[in-house]
Amino acid sequence: SRVKNDVWETPDTIFLDACMKFEVEPELDVCANEFNTKCRFFFTESDNGLEQNWFADSWLNAPYSEASKWIYKAYAENQKNKINILALLNVTTDTRAWHDCILNKPNVDIFFIKGRIRFIKDGKMSAQASQHPSCYVFWRKIE
């Protein structure tokens, strides 16, 4: 099971901003629960999105402790299912996952967010901003 501190909800403003920037409307939240999902369909922690087929354009706000696994999964699902995947990620450009799946890929766009995001915990905006810089990563559908 995940680190308890890893369950953070994306503020709606951040989700909507990301969707507008990349002109996408994800239908599947691959890492959510019934209270914090941003999409019509979602996978819960017990569904384990890492083991599921991502069947539609997807939104990903992965638990930061397992971000690399989710980045590899997103990259694979984008190629396999020919879907758009929009992710909110920590800026960890030094990691193997970023180099293998994001950087210098022709169908991947990155948008670096100014300032630090305040996430939502148990329905309340966090008093503290994230300790890490964030970005949107968009894996465009490959026809």
C-alpha positions in Angstrom: 0.0 0.0 0.0 1.1 3.5 -0.6 2.6 5.9 1.8 -0.4 7.6 3.5 0.9 11.0 2.8 0.9 10.2 -0.9 -2.9 10.7 -1.5 -3.2 14.3 -2.7 -6.0 15.6 -4.8 -5.4 17.9 -7.8 -7.1 21.3 -7.4 -9.8 21.7 -10.1 -8.1 24.9 -11.3 -4.9 23.0 -12.1 -6.7 20.2 -13.9 -8.8 22.6 -16.0 -5.7 24.7 -16.8 -3.9 21.6 -18.0 -6.8 20.4 -20.2 -7.1 23.9 -21.8 -3.4 24.2 -22.4 -3.3 20.9 -24.3 -6.9 21.0 -25.7 -7.8 17.6 -24.2 -10.7 16.2 -22.2 -9.5 13.1 -20.4 -12.2 10.5 -19.7 -10.2 8.3 -17.4 -8.5 9.3 -14.1 -6.0 6.4 -13.7 -5.1 7.2 -10.1 -8.1 8.4 -8.1 -11.0 7.6 -5.8 -14.7 8.3 -6.0 -14.2 11.6 -4.0 -11.3 13.1 -6.0 -11.6 11.8 -9.5 -11.4 14.4 -12.2 -13.0 12.2 -14.9 -16.0 10.1 -15.7 -14.1 6.9 -15.4 -11.4 6.2 -12.8 -9.2 3.6 -11.3 -8.9 3.4 -7.5 -5.9 2.3 -5.5 -7.4 -1.2 -5.2 -8.0 -1.3 -9.0 -4.3 -0.5 -9.4 -4.1 1.6 -12.6 -0.6 0.2 -13.1 -2.2 -3.2 -13.9 -5.1 -1.9 -15.9 -5.7 -1.2 -19.6 -6.0 2.6 -20.1 -8.9 2.6 -22.5 -9.4 6.3 -23.1 -7.7 9.7 -23.0 -6.3 9.7 -19.4 -5.4 12.0 -16.5 -2.6 11.1 -14.2 -1.6 12.6 -10.9 0.6 9.8 -9.6 1.7 9.2 -6.1 5.1 10.9 -6.0 6.8 7.9 -4.2 6.0 5.7 -7.3 6.2 8.3 -10.0 8.7 6.4 -12.2 6.4 3.3 -12.4 3.5 5.5 -13.5 5.6 7.4 -16.1 6.7 4.1 -17.7 3.1 2.9 -17.7 1.8 6.1 -19.3 4.5 5.9 -22.0 3.5 2.3 -22.7 -0.2 3.0 -22.7 0.2 6.0 -25.0 1.9 3.9 -27.6 -0.2 0.7 -27.2 -3.7 2.3 -27.0 -3.0 5.4 -29.1 -4.5 7.7 -26.5 -3.6 11.1 -25.1 -2.3 11.1 -21.6 -2.0 14.3 -19.5 0.0 14.0 -16.3 0.8 16.3 -13.4 4.3 15.4 -12.3 7.2 16.5 -10.1 10.0 18.0 -12.2 12.6 15.2 -11.8 14.5 15.5 -15.1 17.4 13.6 -13.7 15.5 10.3 -13.4 15.8 7.3 -15.8 12.0 7.5 -16.3 12.1 11.1 -17.6 15.0 10.2 -19.9 13.4 7.0 -21.2 9.8 8.3 -21.5 9.5 12.1 -21.6 12.6 14.0 -22.7 13.3 14.4 -26.4 10.3 12.3 -27.4 8.6 13.8 -30.5 5.0 13.4 -29.2 5.6 14.7 -25.7 5.1 18.3 -24.5 6.1 19.6 -21.1 4.8 22.8 -19.5 6.6 24.0 -16.3 4.3 25.5 -13.7 5.4 28.8 -12.1 5.4 28.5 -8.3 4.4 25.6 -6.2 1.1 23.9 -6.2 -1.1 23.6 -3.1 -2.8 20.2 -3.2 -6.0 19.1 -1.5 -5.9 16.7 1.4 -9.2 15.2 2.7 -11.2 18.0 1.0 -9.1 20.9 2.3 -6.5 23.0 0.6 -3.1 22.3 2.1 -1.6 25.1 4.1 1.8 24.3 2.7 2.7 24.3 -1.0 4.4 21.3 -2.5 8.1 20.9 -1.7 8.7 20.3 -5.4 8.3 22.1 -8.7 5.6 20.7 -10.9 4.9 20.4 -14.6 2.3 19.0 -17.0 3.5 16.3 -19.3 1.4 15.5 -22.3 1.9 12.3 -24.3 0.0 13.1 -27.6 -1.8 10.3 -29.3 0.3 8.7 -32.0 -1.8 7.8 -35.0 
